[in-house]
Amino acid sequence: MNIAEYFPVLLFILVALGLGCFLLFAGSFLGPRKPGAEKNSPYECGFEAFEDARMRFDVRYYLVAILFILFDLELAFLFPWAIANGHVGIVGFTTAMLFLVILTIGFIYEWKKGALDWD
């Protein structure tokens, strides 16, 4: 193992760190600073800040967000299958199609139950 072979990787890491630090500090020094009451107010989940934290609110916003994360993460499992598509054969293809069918059934179930409606 020759250390000189890893020099381009080390150089890439150093240049990336240097450029990242430079851009971070340049943005903080050169960026506009116009604080205001609305800009400094806390922001949580798309709702206006309430006086009382025990107020009732619509839970559909959180339900849609959780469903988005759920289906988004499930679709992320398809990337390894897509990369190894030529190596997994018919068993891998059948498994991926079964996974997509289950995902589609879950989506249709949520749609029919009205979880995605904002009425």
N, C-alpha and C positions, 0 to 999 in steps of 0.2 A: 504494500500500500504506500503510495507516494503522496506526501502532503501537498505537493505542488499541483496535483490534480484537483484539489479542493479550493484552490485560490480563486477561481471565478465565482464559486458559490459564496465564499467569504466576502469577496468584493461586492457582489450583488447585495448581500445582507447589509454591508456597511453603507453602500450608496442608498439603499431603501430607507434605512434608519436615519441617515443624515438628511435626506430629502423630506422624510416625514416630519422630523423635528423642525426643520427649517420652515416648512409650510404651516405647521402648527403655531410656531412663534410669530411668523409673519402675519398670519390671520388674526392673532390676538392683538398684535401691535397696530396693524393697518386697518382692521375692521372698524365699522362705525359703532359707536357706543351711544345709544339713545334710550336709556332706561325710562320706563313709564310705569304707571300703576297697573295697566293691563299686562304689560310684558313681565313684570315682576310678580304677578299673582300666580298662585299654584294652579296647575292644570292637571286634571285627572279624568281620564276616560271620556272626554268630549262633553262633559256637563259643566255648567257654571258652578263656581264655588258657592256652597250653601253656608248659611249661618249655623245650621244644626246638622250634624252628621247622621242623625237618626231619622232623617226625612225619607219617605218612600220614593223610590225611583223605578223606572222601567227596566226590567231585567233582560229584555230582548236584546239590548245592545251587547251585553256580556255573552248571551247565548250564541249570537251570530259570530262573535269574536272567537269563542271556544270552538264552534263548528269549523270556522275557517282554519284555525290552527290544527285541529284534528285532521281534516281532509288534506291540508297542505303537508303535514308531516307524513301522512300515509302515502301521498304521491312521491315524496322524497325517497321512498323505498324502491321506486321504479328505476332510479338512475343506475344503481349497480346492475340490475337486470339488463338495462339497455346497453350498458358497456360490455357485459359478458354474454350478449345475445347469441353470438356464434359458438360459444363454448358450452352453454347449458343444455342445448338440444331440445327435444320435444317435451321432456319433463319440466324443464325450466320455463318453457313457453306456456305449458298447461298451468303451471303454478301461478305464473304472472296473470294469466287470463282469469283464473279463479279469484285471485286477489282483486282484480279490477271489477269482476262481477259482484263480489261482496261489497266493495266500495260503492259501486253504483246502486246496489240495493239499499245500503245505508243512506245514501244521498236522497234517493226517491222517498224513503220512509220519512226522513226529516222534512222533505218538501211537502209531502201529503199531510203531515201532522201540523203544518203551518209554522214551523220554527223559523222559516225565512221570510215570513210576511211581516210587514210593518204597520198593518192596519190597526 
